[in-house]
């Protein structure tokens, strides 16, 4: 672990505190469950490494950053998240792949354009690219990379950096499109990443990536997206400052609803693409919302504090009224919420999740059992706290029968409430 002393977007050193969420385990460091009949509290505290979770803001470009950097090998060498288990993400990446194919990797590439995705996970996006497109995934988690290869997506197990980019160019040639989805925030050395990007791309290639938007994070109090994997929380202003230092410029931005509100940034070498109005529109929206204002983040911190006390209070009241309460979605963001709100087995019976890689494990910190959907029949509950609230419509559809039988959902953000 190392302390953050300099902004990774603009190199500024004026870093101001935004919010401190305490000292917590890694959000995806699930624990092996103890033997049947043994209390989950038998898992020793020293089985879980804990790290400070606090956010700083760059006074100069507005980037939000964690105060510490944890060794990525601790977080990504073996990984429990897969995109393909969510119909929402499959649909999102399908439309995304279609857009990339039509705009940047279609006939102009002669059907032979190389598209590379960093942090490609199980290949959900790459396998939906138009037929004939050469594709390559770069995925550091060996278990997830193997899933992608099994699904027919060529995937290299590696962290993406200047060295691995050089190897890719040597073996596959330059890329027409380089994609990064919810992975840029995981990378500490953004300068090395920019060097890798510029070295891998064709002269007229494009770099397309999605990151959660700091504007939505502030407006909807999405503090649960803060965890050790996410080193950075981006505004478009901060992204622009980073790319400009490396001869890249943003020419198009699309606001998308995925992960609670993200921006899809399109960048290229300076002068290679015509900048459209979307870039200025997003910057104007950030300015109008006071995103660069320290006072706006002070209000955010106050709202976070209110949720951290209000949510446990609401669950206490539900249980006092006789409700049996569990949670849905053993997502990393859910584990942040559980740990920073002090929720555990005294508050919730278990966490339901569709991902078989998580089922049978315990959530980090809170040590709740992760179970399959069948638990709702075997161990019925009356209320589910929706930790994966960004997939709420999908969850509502999936559990329509349970809800019609009287089941209720609690959503934690932007303020805890019971859905009607």
Helices and strands as residue ranges (DSSP letters): E 2-3, E 15-25, E 31-32, G 40-42, G 45-47, E 50-58, E 64-66, E 68-69, H 72-76, G 83-85, H 87-103, G 107-109, E 114-118, G 126-128, E 134-138, H 142-150, E 155-156, H 162-172, E 175-181, G 184-186, H 190-200, E 201-212, H 214-219, G 223-225, E 232-233, H 236-244, E 248-256, G 258-260, E 262-269, H 277-288, H 294-320, E 325-328, H 332-340, E 351-352, E 361-362, E 370-371, H 375-378, E 383-386, G 389-391, H 392-398, H 400-404, E 408-411, E 417-418
